[in-house]
Structure formats: structure tokens, C-alpha cells
């Protein structure tokens, strides 16, 4: 089918790193890949506000949601973790209403 939406909705054959993953529309392998990570800069002060929100509405501390590198790789079924640099630094916070930057 020449329509990309239709063509990629149900692929007949898919390869990953040269090995077949889908053949005749059926999954034949689920290869383990790498876990790619980006750690963007952010204002650490927001952690207090987010933590309060999570405690209030979820009943769980923010620390409950932190995971280590080994856990991230296990969940992502990755062989190794590859870190990528952010392409731009974090944006500065917006100016307060009524003030000019």
C-alpha cells in the first residue's frame, strides 16, 4: 500500500540491527537493546513542591519514584545505558507577571 499510515500500521517484515524481528506480520524475536538516557537540567527547588503534591494526592513520597541506573536498565531490558547530552540548556524561568525580563 502506498499510504505510509497503512504501510507501517501492520508491517510484514521488520529488522533491527540486521536481524529479523517481524516476519509475515508476526513477532519472531524481541532483541534486547540499549537504554538511552537524557538528564536535562532543572531547578531542584521544584522537588519540594512536587513532593508535597505527591504526598497530598498520591500518599507517596517523591523518593518512592526515584530509580537507580541498574533498575532503569532492567525495566528497559537494556544491555547498557547510553547517556546523551541535552541539545540546549534549561530555559530560564518566566518573568513574573507585570515585569519585563
FENJOBEL-V102810 format. One record per backbone hydrogen bond with DSSP energy under -0.5 kcal/mol. CO is the residue of the C=O (numbers start at 1). NH is the residue of the N-H. Records with the same first field share a line. If there is no record, write none. Layout:
BEGIN
CO=NH  NH
END
This chain:
BEGIN
2=4
3=7
4=8
5=9
6=10
8=11
12=24  25
14=21  22
16=19
19=16
21=28  29
22=14
23=26
26=23
33=79
34=36
35=82
37=84
38=40
42=44
43=46
44=47
45=48  49
46=50
47=51
48=52
49=53
50=54
51=55
52=56
53=57
54=58  59  60
55=59
61=64
62=65
63=66
68=72
69=73
70=74
71=75
72=76
73=78
74=77
80=35  82
81=83
82=37
84=39
96=99
END
